[in-house]
Protein backbone atom coordinates (compact mmCIF):
# COMPACT_ATOMS: atom_id res chain seq x y z
CA UNK A 1 0.00 0.00 0.00
CA UNK A 2 1.26 3.47 -0.81
CA UNK A 3 1.09 6.21 1.81
CA UNK A 4 1.78 9.87 1.04
CA UNK A 5 2.57 12.24 3.93
CA UNK A 6 2.32 15.90 2.96
CA UNK A 7 2.67 19.07 5.04
CA UNK A 8 -0.02 21.72 4.57
CA UNK A 9 -0.60 25.26 5.83
CA UNK A 10 -4.12 24.65 7.10
CA UNK A 11 -6.13 21.94 8.79
CA UNK A 12 -9.48 20.28 8.15
CA UNK A 13 -11.05 19.72 4.74
CA UNK A 14 -9.22 22.70 3.26
CA UNK A 15 -5.88 21.18 4.20
CA UNK A 16 -6.77 17.92 2.46
CA UNK A 17 -8.04 19.52 -0.73
CA UNK A 18 -5.11 21.92 -0.86
CA UNK A 19 -2.58 19.10 -1.30
CA UNK A 20 -4.55 16.66 -3.47
CA UNK A 21 -2.64 17.65 -6.60
CA UNK A 22 0.65 17.24 -4.75
CA UNK A 23 -0.39 13.73 -3.71
CA UNK A 24 -1.37 12.86 -7.28
CA UNK A 25 2.04 14.04 -8.50
CA UNK A 26 3.80 11.92 -5.90
CA UNK A 27 1.80 8.85 -6.91
CA UNK A 28 2.61 9.55 -10.55
CA UNK A 29 6.37 9.53 -9.94
CA UNK A 30 6.91 5.82 -9.45
CA UNK A 31 10.59 6.14 -8.52
CA UNK A 32 10.04 8.30 -5.43
CA UNK A 33 8.44 5.89 -2.97
CA UNK A 34 10.43 4.51 -0.04
CA UNK A 35 9.76 0.86 0.89
CA UNK A 36 8.98 0.42 4.59
CA UNK A 37 8.59 -2.96 6.28
CA UNK A 38 6.52 -3.64 9.37
CA UNK A 39 8.18 -2.43 12.56
CA UNK A 40 10.15 0.29 10.80
CA UNK A 41 9.76 4.05 11.29
CA UNK A 42 8.66 6.60 8.70
CA UNK A 43 10.45 9.96 8.94
CA UNK A 44 8.58 12.16 6.47
CA UNK A 45 9.68 15.52 5.13
CA UNK A 46 7.19 18.04 3.72
CA UNK A 47 6.32 15.66 0.87
CA UNK A 48 7.04 11.94 1.25
CA UNK A 49 5.74 8.77 -0.38
CA UNK A 50 6.10 5.34 1.21
CA UNK A 51 5.30 1.81 0.10
CA UNK A 52 4.12 0.03 3.24
CA UNK A 53 4.82 -3.69 3.23
CA UNK A 54 2.43 -5.67 5.42
CA UNK A 55 2.78 -9.09 6.98
CA UNK A 56 0.88 -11.90 5.25
CA UNK A 57 -1.44 -12.24 8.24
CA UNK A 58 -2.20 -10.68 11.59
CA UNK A 59 -1.15 -7.19 12.56
CA UNK A 60 1.59 -4.98 11.14
CA UNK A 61 2.86 -1.93 13.05
CA UNK A 62 4.56 1.19 11.72
CA UNK A 63 5.83 4.26 13.59
CA UNK A 64 5.80 7.78 12.17
CA UNK A 65 8.34 10.31 13.46
CA UNK A 66 7.40 13.89 12.52
CA UNK A 67 9.99 16.39 13.69
CA UNK A 68 8.44 19.67 12.49
CA UNK A 69 5.29 21.07 14.08
CA UNK A 70 2.43 21.72 11.68
CA UNK A 71 -0.45 20.19 9.75
CA UNK A 72 0.07 16.95 7.83
CA UNK A 73 -2.26 15.13 5.46
CA UNK A 74 -1.96 11.38 4.88
CA UNK A 75 -3.22 9.80 1.66
CA UNK A 76 -3.50 6.00 1.44
CA UNK A 77 -3.56 4.56 -2.08
CA UNK A 78 -4.13 0.94 -3.17
CA UNK A 79 -5.35 0.07 0.33
CA UNK A 80 -6.46 -3.58 0.38
CA UNK A 81 -10.05 -4.39 1.23
CA UNK A 82 -9.08 -5.82 4.62
CA UNK A 83 -7.08 -2.73 5.62
CA UNK A 84 -8.12 -1.31 9.00
CA UNK A 85 -5.91 1.22 10.78
CA UNK A 86 -5.80 1.83 14.52
CA UNK A 87 -3.92 5.01 15.45
CA UNK A 88 -2.18 5.38 18.80
CA UNK A 89 0.22 7.84 20.38
CA UNK A 90 3.31 6.96 22.40
CA UNK A 91 1.27 6.21 25.51
CA UNK A 92 -0.91 3.75 23.63
CA UNK A 93 -3.96 6.01 23.62
CA UNK A 94 -6.13 5.75 20.53
CA UNK A 95 -6.11 8.88 18.35
CA UNK A 96 -9.38 9.81 16.67
CA UNK A 97 -9.03 11.42 13.22
CA UNK A 98 -10.22 15.00 12.88
CA UNK A 99 -11.13 14.57 9.22
CA UNK A 100 -11.34 11.47 7.02
CA UNK A 101 -12.45 11.14 3.42
CA UNK A 102 -12.25 8.69 0.58
CA UNK A 103 -12.65 9.37 -3.10
CA UNK A 104 -11.58 8.01 -6.47
CA UNK A 105 -8.55 5.77 -6.34
CA UNK A 106 -7.19 6.93 -3.00
CA UNK A 107 -8.27 7.42 0.57
CA UNK A 108 -7.56 10.62 2.45
CA UNK A 109 -6.09 9.94 5.81
CA UNK A 110 -7.29 13.25 7.14
CA UNK A 111 -5.33 16.09 8.66
CA UNK A 112 -3.43 16.48 11.86
CA UNK A 113 -1.55 19.17 13.75
CA UNK A 114 1.62 17.61 15.10
CA UNK A 115 4.56 18.55 17.26
CA UNK A 116 7.45 16.21 17.92
CA UNK A 117 7.12 12.51 17.12
CA UNK A 118 3.80 11.08 15.99
CA UNK A 119 2.41 7.83 14.73
CA UNK A 120 -0.69 7.80 12.60
CA UNK A 121 -2.22 6.29 9.50
CA UNK A 122 -5.12 8.65 9.12
CA UNK A 123 -5.31 12.23 10.27
CA UNK A 124 -5.97 13.77 13.62
CA UNK A 125 -5.45 17.15 15.28
CA UNK A 126 -3.68 17.28 18.61
CA UNK A 127 -0.59 18.76 20.21
CA UNK A 128 2.24 17.44 22.30
CA UNK A 129 5.14 15.10 21.78
CA UNK A 130 4.34 11.51 20.98
CA UNK A 131 6.05 8.48 19.63
CA UNK A 132 3.21 6.69 17.96
CA UNK A 133 2.31 3.60 16.05
CA UNK A 134 -0.28 2.76 13.45
CA UNK A 135 -1.58 -0.78 13.86
CA UNK A 136 -3.10 -2.59 10.91
CA UNK A 137 -5.25 -5.61 11.47
CA UNK A 138 -6.35 -7.84 8.63
CA UNK A 139 -10.12 -7.89 8.99
CA UNK A 140 -12.57 -8.37 6.16
CA UNK A 141 -14.84 -5.35 5.93
CA UNK A 142 -17.19 -6.43 3.13
CA UNK A 143 -20.74 -7.34 4.00
CA UNK A 144 -21.13 -9.58 0.96
CA UNK A 145 -18.28 -11.95 1.70
CA UNK A 146 -20.30 -14.41 3.74
CA UNK A 147 -17.34 -16.70 4.34
CA UNK A 148 -15.04 -14.08 5.89
CA UNK A 149 -11.39 -13.58 5.05
CA UNK A 150 -9.72 -11.27 2.59
CA UNK A 151 -10.39 -11.29 -1.15
CA UNK A 152 -6.98 -11.80 -2.83
CA UNK A 153 -8.18 -10.90 -6.34
CA UNK A 154 -6.83 -7.33 -6.29
CA UNK A 155 -5.94 -7.42 -10.00
CA UNK A 156 -9.60 -7.08 -10.98
CA UNK A 157 -9.25 -3.41 -10.03
CA UNK A 158 -7.02 -1.86 -12.74
CA UNK A 159 -5.79 0.78 -10.29
CA UNK A 160 -4.52 -1.90 -7.94
CA UNK A 161 -3.09 -3.83 -10.88
CA UNK A 162 -0.90 -0.79 -11.59
CA UNK A 163 0.77 -1.27 -8.21
CA UNK A 164 1.54 -4.87 -9.18
CA UNK A 165 3.15 -3.58 -12.38
CA UNK A 166 5.37 -1.30 -10.31
CA UNK A 167 6.33 -4.17 -8.01
CA UNK A 168 7.21 -6.40 -10.97
CA UNK A 169 9.30 -3.64 -12.52
CA UNK A 170 11.16 -3.14 -9.24
CA UNK A 171 11.84 -6.87 -8.99
CA UNK A 172 13.29 -7.02 -12.50
CA UNK A 173 15.43 -3.95 -11.89
CA UNK A 174 16.81 -5.46 -8.68
CA UNK A 175 18.18 -8.47 -10.56
CA UNK A 176 18.89 -6.82 -13.92
CA UNK A 177 19.73 -3.18 -13.28
CA UNK A 178 21.46 -2.76 -16.64
CA UNK A 179 18.07 -2.89 -18.34
CA UNK A 180 16.25 -0.65 -15.86
CA UNK A 181 15.23 1.86 -18.51
CA UNK A 182 13.61 -0.84 -20.65
CA UNK A 183 11.68 -2.20 -17.68
CA UNK A 184 10.55 1.31 -16.77
CA UNK A 185 9.39 1.97 -20.33
CA UNK A 186 7.47 -1.29 -20.53
CA UNK A 187 5.90 -0.73 -17.12
CA UNK A 188 4.78 2.77 -18.04
CA UNK A 189 3.30 1.51 -21.29
CA UNK A 190 1.28 -1.15 -19.47
CA UNK A 191 0.18 1.31 -16.78
CA UNK A 192 -1.18 3.51 -19.56
CA UNK A 193 -3.13 0.56 -20.94
CA UNK A 194 -4.54 -0.07 -17.47
CA UNK A 195 -5.62 3.57 -17.27
CA UNK A 196 -7.44 3.15 -20.58
CA UNK A 197 -9.07 -0.05 -19.30
CA UNK A 198 -10.22 1.71 -16.15
CA UNK A 199 -11.67 4.57 -18.19
CA UNK A 200 -13.53 2.06 -20.37
CA UNK A 201 -15.16 0.52 -17.30
CA UNK A 202 -15.93 3.89 -15.73
CA UNK A 203 -17.58 5.31 -18.83
CA UNK A 204 -19.45 2.14 -19.81
CA UNK A 205 -20.93 1.55 -16.35
CA UNK A 206 -21.64 5.17 -15.45
CA UNK A 207 -25.26 4.95 -16.58
CA UNK A 208 -26.07 1.56 -15.05
CA UNK A 209 -29.62 1.27 -13.72
CA UNK A 210 -28.81 -1.68 -11.45
CA UNK A 211 -26.15 -1.91 -8.75
CA UNK A 212 -26.20 -5.60 -7.77
CA UNK A 213 -24.59 -8.61 -9.44
CA UNK A 214 -24.94 -12.23 -8.41
CA UNK A 215 -22.13 -14.69 -9.13
CA UNK A 216 -22.80 -18.42 -8.93
CA UNK A 217 -19.28 -19.15 -7.76
CA UNK A 218 -16.69 -18.12 -5.22
CA UNK A 219 -16.20 -14.64 -3.80
CA UNK A 220 -13.62 -13.19 -6.19
CA UNK A 221 -15.09 -9.87 -7.29
CA UNK A 222 -15.18 -7.53 -4.29
CA UNK A 223 -12.40 -5.27 -5.62
CA UNK A 224 -14.15 -5.05 -8.98
CA UNK A 225 -17.41 -4.06 -7.32
CA UNK A 226 -15.74 -1.50 -5.08
CA UNK A 227 -13.98 0.14 -7.97
CA UNK A 228 -17.06 0.57 -10.12
CA UNK A 229 -19.77 1.04 -7.53
CA UNK A 230 -21.84 -2.13 -7.51
CA UNK A 231 -22.53 -4.88 -4.98
CA UNK A 232 -21.37 -8.43 -5.59
CA UNK A 233 -23.19 -11.34 -3.97
CA UNK A 234 -21.71 -14.79 -4.42
CA UNK A 235 -22.86 -18.35 -3.97
CA UNK A 236 -19.86 -19.53 -1.95
CA UNK A 237 -16.84 -18.12 -0.12
CA UNK A 238 -13.32 -17.20 -1.10
CA UNK A 239 -12.11 -20.64 -2.08
CA UNK A 240 -12.90 -21.85 -5.61
CA UNK A 241 -13.11 -25.33 -4.09
CA UNK A 242 -16.08 -24.43 -1.86
CA UNK A 243 -19.20 -26.42 -2.73
CA UNK A 244 -22.62 -24.74 -2.40
CA UNK A 245 -24.96 -26.09 0.24
CA UNK A 246 -28.77 -26.18 0.01
CA UNK A 247 -28.75 -23.13 2.28
CA UNK A 248 -26.45 -21.32 -0.17
CA UNK A 249 -28.85 -22.09 -3.04
CA UNK A 250 -31.81 -20.85 -1.00
CA UNK A 251 -29.98 -17.64 -0.10
CA UNK A 252 -29.06 -17.11 -3.78
CA UNK A 253 -32.68 -17.53 -4.84
CA UNK A 254 -33.73 -14.91 -2.29
CA UNK A 255 -31.11 -12.43 -3.53
CA UNK A 256 -32.11 -12.90 -7.16
CA UNK A 257 -35.77 -12.34 -6.27
CA UNK A 258 -35.09 -9.39 -3.94
CA UNK A 259 -33.08 -7.48 -6.54
CA UNK A 260 -35.08 -8.66 -9.56
CA UNK A 261 -31.93 -9.96 -11.24
CA UNK A 262 -32.32 -11.12 -14.82
CA UNK A 263 -28.83 -12.62 -15.09
CA UNK A 264 -26.65 -14.98 -13.08
CA UNK A 265 -22.90 -14.62 -13.60
CA UNK A 266 -20.44 -17.51 -13.52
CA UNK A 267 -16.79 -18.10 -14.30
CA UNK A 268 -16.49 -20.06 -17.57
CA UNK A 269 -13.52 -21.88 -16.04
CA UNK A 270 -15.69 -23.30 -13.25
CA UNK A 271 -18.71 -25.59 -13.19
CA UNK A 272 -21.90 -24.04 -14.58
CA UNK A 273 -24.19 -26.46 -12.75
CA UNK A 274 -25.23 -24.13 -9.93
CA UNK A 275 -25.68 -21.18 -12.30
CA UNK A 276 -27.90 -23.20 -14.61
CA UNK A 277 -29.90 -24.48 -11.63
CA UNK A 278 -30.53 -20.93 -10.43
CA UNK A 279 -31.71 -19.86 -13.88
CA UNK A 280 -34.05 -22.84 -13.99
CA UNK A 281 -35.48 -22.21 -10.51
CA UNK A 282 -35.75 -18.39 -10.47
CA UNK A 283 -36.88 -15.58 -12.75
CA UNK A 284 -33.30 -15.12 -14.00
CA UNK A 285 -33.12 -15.90 -17.70
CA UNK A 286 -29.46 -16.34 -18.65
CA UNK A 287 -25.98 -17.19 -17.38
CA UNK A 288 -23.32 -14.60 -18.26
CA UNK A 289 -19.54 -15.12 -18.08
CA UNK A 290 -17.60 -13.25 -15.38
CA UNK A 291 -14.09 -14.38 -14.53
CA UNK A 292 -11.35 -13.52 -12.02
CA UNK A 293 -8.96 -14.73 -14.75
CA UNK A 294 -7.30 -17.69 -13.05
CA UNK A 295 -6.51 -18.99 -16.53
CA UNK A 296 -7.79 -18.98 -20.10
CA UNK A 297 -10.33 -20.87 -22.12
CA UNK A 298 -9.09 -22.33 -25.39
CA UNK A 299 -11.11 -19.70 -27.24
CA UNK A 300 -9.41 -16.84 -25.39
CA UNK A 301 -6.01 -18.37 -26.02
CA UNK A 302 -6.79 -18.76 -29.72
CA UNK A 303 -7.75 -15.06 -29.82
CA UNK A 304 -4.43 -14.15 -28.21
CA UNK A 305 -6.20 -12.46 -25.29
CA UNK A 306 -4.36 -11.51 -22.12
CA UNK A 307 -5.60 -9.84 -18.95
CA UNK A 308 -6.72 -6.59 -20.57
CA UNK A 309 -8.52 -8.25 -23.48
CA UNK A 310 -10.37 -10.64 -21.16
CA UNK A 311 -11.39 -7.77 -18.89
CA UNK A 312 -12.69 -5.83 -21.91
CA UNK A 313 -14.31 -8.59 -23.94
CA UNK A 314 -15.67 -10.79 -21.15
CA UNK A 315 -16.04 -8.97 -17.83
CA UNK A 316 -16.96 -5.51 -19.10
CA UNK A 317 -19.44 -6.84 -21.65
CA UNK A 318 -21.10 -8.99 -18.97
CA UNK A 319 -21.30 -6.13 -16.47
CA UNK A 320 -22.84 -3.82 -19.06
CA UNK A 321 -25.60 -6.37 -19.56
CA UNK A 322 -26.01 -7.47 -15.93
CA UNK A 323 -26.11 -3.89 -14.60
CA UNK A 324 -28.33 -2.66 -17.44
CA UNK A 325 -25.73 -0.17 -18.64
CA UNK A 326 -26.12 -0.75 -22.37
C-alpha positions as CSV (number, residue, x, y, z in Angstrom):
1,X,0.0,0.0,0.0
2,X,1.3,3.5,-0.8
3,X,1.1,6.2,1.8
4,X,1.8,9.9,1.0
5,X,2.6,12.2,3.9
6,X,2.3,15.9,3.0
7,X,2.7,19.1,5.0
8,X,0.0,21.7,4.6
9,X,-0.6,25.3,5.8
10,X,-4.1,24.7,7.1
11,X,-6.1,21.9,8.8
12,X,-9.5,20.3,8.2
13,X,-11.0,19.7,4.7
14,X,-9.2,22.7,3.3
15,X,-5.9,21.2,4.2
16,X,-6.8,17.9,2.5
17,X,-8.0,19.5,-0.7
18,X,-5.1,21.9,-0.9
19,X,-2.6,19.1,-1.3
20,X,-4.5,16.7,-3.5
21,X,-2.6,17.6,-6.6
22,X,0.7,17.2,-4.8
23,X,-0.4,13.7,-3.7
24,X,-1.4,12.9,-7.3
25,X,2.0,14.0,-8.5
26,X,3.8,11.9,-5.9
27,X,1.8,8.9,-6.9
28,X,2.6,9.5,-10.5
29,X,6.4,9.5,-9.9
30,X,6.9,5.8,-9.5
31,X,10.6,6.1,-8.5
32,X,10.0,8.3,-5.4
33,X,8.4,5.9,-3.0
34,X,10.4,4.5,0.0
35,X,9.8,0.9,0.9
36,X,9.0,0.4,4.6
37,X,8.6,-3.0,6.3
38,X,6.5,-3.6,9.4
39,X,8.2,-2.4,12.6
40,X,10.2,0.3,10.8
41,X,9.8,4.0,11.3
42,X,8.7,6.6,8.7
43,X,10.5,10.0,8.9
44,X,8.6,12.2,6.5
45,X,9.7,15.5,5.1
46,X,7.2,18.0,3.7
47,X,6.3,15.7,0.9
48,X,7.0,11.9,1.3
49,X,5.7,8.8,-0.4
50,X,6.1,5.3,1.2
51,X,5.3,1.8,0.1
52,X,4.1,0.0,3.2
53,X,4.8,-3.7,3.2
54,X,2.4,-5.7,5.4
55,X,2.8,-9.1,7.0
56,X,0.9,-11.9,5.3
57,X,-1.4,-12.2,8.2
58,X,-2.2,-10.7,11.6
59,X,-1.2,-7.2,12.6
60,X,1.6,-5.0,11.1
61,X,2.9,-1.9,13.0
62,X,4.6,1.2,11.7
63,X,5.8,4.3,13.6
64,X,5.8,7.8,12.2
65,X,8.3,10.3,13.5
66,X,7.4,13.9,12.5
67,X,10.0,16.4,13.7
68,X,8.4,19.7,12.5
69,X,5.3,21.1,14.1
70,X,2.4,21.7,11.7
71,X,-0.4,20.2,9.8
72,X,0.1,17.0,7.8
73,X,-2.3,15.1,5.5
74,X,-2.0,11.4,4.9
75,X,-3.2,9.8,1.7
76,X,-3.5,6.0,1.4
77,X,-3.6,4.6,-2.1
78,X,-4.1,0.9,-3.2
79,X,-5.4,0.1,0.3
80,X,-6.5,-3.6,0.4
81,X,-10.1,-4.4,1.2
82,X,-9.1,-5.8,4.6
83,X,-7.1,-2.7,5.6
84,X,-8.1,-1.3,9.0
85,X,-5.9,1.2,10.8
86,X,-5.8,1.8,14.5
87,X,-3.9,5.0,15.4
88,X,-2.2,5.4,18.8
89,X,0.2,7.8,20.4
90,X,3.3,7.0,22.4
91,X,1.3,6.2,25.5
92,X,-0.9,3.7,23.6
93,X,-4.0,6.0,23.6
94,X,-6.1,5.8,20.5
95,X,-6.1,8.9,18.4
96,X,-9.4,9.8,16.7
97,X,-9.0,11.4,13.2
98,X,-10.2,15.0,12.9
99,X,-11.1,14.6,9.2
100,X,-11.3,11.5,7.0
101,X,-12.4,11.1,3.4
102,X,-12.2,8.7,0.6
103,X,-12.6,9.4,-3.1
104,X,-11.6,8.0,-6.5
105,X,-8.6,5.8,-6.3
106,X,-7.2,6.9,-3.0
107,X,-8.3,7.4,0.6
108,X,-7.6,10.6,2.4
109,X,-6.1,9.9,5.8
110,X,-7.3,13.3,7.1
111,X,-5.3,16.1,8.7
112,X,-3.4,16.5,11.9
113,X,-1.5,19.2,13.8
114,X,1.6,17.6,15.1
115,X,4.6,18.5,17.3
116,X,7.5,16.2,17.9
117,X,7.1,12.5,17.1
118,X,3.8,11.1,16.0
119,X,2.4,7.8,14.7
120,X,-0.7,7.8,12.6
121,X,-2.2,6.3,9.5
122,X,-5.1,8.6,9.1
123,X,-5.3,12.2,10.3
124,X,-6.0,13.8,13.6
125,X,-5.5,17.1,15.3
126,X,-3.7,17.3,18.6
127,X,-0.6,18.8,20.2
128,X,2.2,17.4,22.3
129,X,5.1,15.1,21.8
130,X,4.3,11.5,21.0
131,X,6.1,8.5,19.6
132,X,3.2,6.7,18.0
133,X,2.3,3.6,16.0
134,X,-0.3,2.8,13.4
135,X,-1.6,-0.8,13.9
136,X,-3.1,-2.6,10.9
137,X,-5.3,-5.6,11.5
138,X,-6.4,-7.8,8.6
139,X,-10.1,-7.9,9.0
140,X,-12.6,-8.4,6.2
141,X,-14.8,-5.3,5.9
142,X,-17.2,-6.4,3.1
143,X,-20.7,-7.3,4.0
144,X,-21.1,-9.6,1.0
145,X,-18.3,-12.0,1.7
146,X,-20.3,-14.4,3.7
147,X,-17.3,-16.7,4.3
148,X,-15.0,-14.1,5.9
149,X,-11.4,-13.6,5.1
150,X,-9.7,-11.3,2.6
151,X,-10.4,-11.3,-1.1
152,X,-7.0,-11.8,-2.8
153,X,-8.2,-10.9,-6.3
154,X,-6.8,-7.3,-6.3
155,X,-5.9,-7.4,-10.0
156,X,-9.6,-7.1,-11.0
157,X,-9.3,-3.4,-10.0
158,X,-7.0,-1.9,-12.7
159,X,-5.8,0.8,-10.3
160,X,-4.5,-1.9,-7.9
161,X,-3.1,-3.8,-10.9
162,X,-0.9,-0.8,-11.6
163,X,0.8,-1.3,-8.2
164,X,1.5,-4.9,-9.2
165,X,3.2,-3.6,-12.4
166,X,5.4,-1.3,-10.3
167,X,6.3,-4.2,-8.0
168,X,7.2,-6.4,-11.0
169,X,9.3,-3.6,-12.5
170,X,11.2,-3.1,-9.2
171,X,11.8,-6.9,-9.0
172,X,13.3,-7.0,-12.5
173,X,15.4,-4.0,-11.9
174,X,16.8,-5.5,-8.7
175,X,18.2,-8.5,-10.6
176,X,18.9,-6.8,-13.9
177,X,19.7,-3.2,-13.3
178,X,21.5,-2.8,-16.6
179,X,18.1,-2.9,-18.3
180,X,16.3,-0.7,-15.9
181,X,15.2,1.9,-18.5
182,X,13.6,-0.8,-20.7
183,X,11.7,-2.2,-17.7
184,X,10.6,1.3,-16.8
185,X,9.4,2.0,-20.3
186,X,7.5,-1.3,-20.5
187,X,5.9,-0.7,-17.1
188,X,4.8,2.8,-18.0
189,X,3.3,1.5,-21.3
190,X,1.3,-1.1,-19.5
191,X,0.2,1.3,-16.8
192,X,-1.2,3.5,-19.6
193,X,-3.1,0.6,-20.9
194,X,-4.5,-0.1,-17.5
195,X,-5.6,3.6,-17.3
196,X,-7.4,3.1,-20.6
197,X,-9.1,-0.1,-19.3
198,X,-10.2,1.7,-16.2
199,X,-11.7,4.6,-18.2
200,X,-13.5,2.1,-20.4
201,X,-15.2,0.5,-17.3
202,X,-15.9,3.9,-15.7
203,X,-17.6,5.3,-18.8
204,X,-19.4,2.1,-19.8
205,X,-20.9,1.5,-16.4
206,X,-21.6,5.2,-15.5
207,X,-25.3,4.9,-16.6
208,X,-26.1,1.6,-15.1
209,X,-29.6,1.3,-13.7
210,X,-28.8,-1.7,-11.5
211,X,-26.2,-1.9,-8.8
212,X,-26.2,-5.6,-7.8
213,X,-24.6,-8.6,-9.4
214,X,-24.9,-12.2,-8.4
215,X,-22.1,-14.7,-9.1
216,X,-22.8,-18.4,-8.9
217,X,-19.3,-19.1,-7.8
218,X,-16.7,-18.1,-5.2
219,X,-16.2,-14.6,-3.8
220,X,-13.6,-13.2,-6.2
221,X,-15.1,-9.9,-7.3
222,X,-15.2,-7.5,-4.3
223,X,-12.4,-5.3,-5.6
224,X,-14.1,-5.0,-9.0
225,X,-17.4,-4.1,-7.3
226,X,-15.7,-1.5,-5.1
227,X,-14.0,0.1,-8.0
228,X,-17.1,0.6,-10.1
229,X,-19.8,1.0,-7.5
230,X,-21.8,-2.1,-7.5
231,X,-22.5,-4.9,-5.0
232,X,-21.4,-8.4,-5.6
233,X,-23.2,-11.3,-4.0
234,X,-21.7,-14.8,-4.4
235,X,-22.9,-18.4,-4.0
236,X,-19.9,-19.5,-2.0
237,X,-16.8,-18.1,-0.1
238,X,-13.3,-17.2,-1.1
239,X,-12.1,-20.6,-2.1
240,X,-12.9,-21.8,-5.6
241,X,-13.1,-25.3,-4.1
242,X,-16.1,-24.4,-1.9
243,X,-19.2,-26.4,-2.7
244,X,-22.6,-24.7,-2.4
245,X,-25.0,-26.1,0.2
246,X,-28.8,-26.2,0.0
247,X,-28.8,-23.1,2.3
248,X,-26.5,-21.3,-0.2
249,X,-28.8,-22.1,-3.0
250,X,-31.8,-20.9,-1.0
251,X,-30.0,-17.6,-0.1
252,X,-29.1,-17.1,-3.8
253,X,-32.7,-17.5,-4.8
254,X,-33.7,-14.9,-2.3
255,X,-31.1,-12.4,-3.5
256,X,-32.1,-12.9,-7.2
257,X,-35.8,-12.3,-6.3
258,X,-35.1,-9.4,-3.9
259,X,-33.1,-7.5,-6.5
260,X,-35.1,-8.7,-9.6
261,X,-31.9,-10.0,-11.2
262,X,-32.3,-11.1,-14.8
263,X,-28.8,-12.6,-15.1
264,X,-26.7,-15.0,-13.1
265,X,-22.9,-14.6,-13.6
266,X,-20.4,-17.5,-13.5
267,X,-16.8,-18.1,-14.3
268,X,-16.5,-20.1,-17.6
269,X,-13.5,-21.9,-16.0
270,X,-15.7,-23.3,-13.2
271,X,-18.7,-25.6,-13.2
272,X,-21.9,-24.0,-14.6
273,X,-24.2,-26.5,-12.7
274,X,-25.2,-24.1,-9.9
275,X,-25.7,-21.2,-12.3
276,X,-27.9,-23.2,-14.6
277,X,-29.9,-24.5,-11.6
278,X,-30.5,-20.9,-10.4
279,X,-31.7,-19.9,-13.9
280,X,-34.1,-22.8,-14.0
281,X,-35.5,-22.2,-10.5
282,X,-35.7,-18.4,-10.5
283,X,-36.9,-15.6,-12.7
284,X,-33.3,-15.1,-14.0
285,X,-33.1,-15.9,-17.7
286,X,-29.5,-16.3,-18.6
287,X,-26.0,-17.2,-17.4
288,X,-23.3,-14.6,-18.3
289,X,-19.5,-15.1,-18.1
290,X,-17.6,-13.3,-15.4
291,X,-14.1,-14.4,-14.5
292,X,-11.3,-13.5,-12.0
293,X,-9.0,-14.7,-14.7
294,X,-7.3,-17.7,-13.0
295,X,-6.5,-19.0,-16.5
296,X,-7.8,-19.0,-20.1
297,X,-10.3,-20.9,-22.1
298,X,-9.1,-22.3,-25.4
299,X,-11.1,-19.7,-27.2
300,X,-9.4,-16.8,-25.4
301,X,-6.0,-18.4,-26.0
302,X,-6.8,-18.8,-29.7
303,X,-7.8,-15.1,-29.8
304,X,-4.4,-14.1,-28.2
305,X,-6.2,-12.5,-25.3
306,X,-4.4,-11.5,-22.1
307,X,-5.6,-9.8,-18.9
308,X,-6.7,-6.6,-20.6
309,X,-8.5,-8.2,-23.5
310,X,-10.4,-10.6,-21.2
311,X,-11.4,-7.8,-18.9
312,X,-12.7,-5.8,-21.9
313,X,-14.3,-8.6,-23.9
314,X,-15.7,-10.8,-21.1
315,X,-16.0,-9.0,-17.8
316,X,-17.0,-5.5,-19.1
317,X,-19.4,-6.8,-21.6
318,X,-21.1,-9.0,-19.0
319,X,-21.3,-6.1,-16.5
320,X,-22.8,-3.8,-19.1
321,X,-25.6,-6.4,-19.6
322,X,-26.0,-7.5,-15.9
323,X,-26.1,-3.9,-14.6
324,X,-28.3,-2.7,-17.4
325,X,-25.7,-0.2,-18.6
326,X,-26.1,-0.7,-22.4
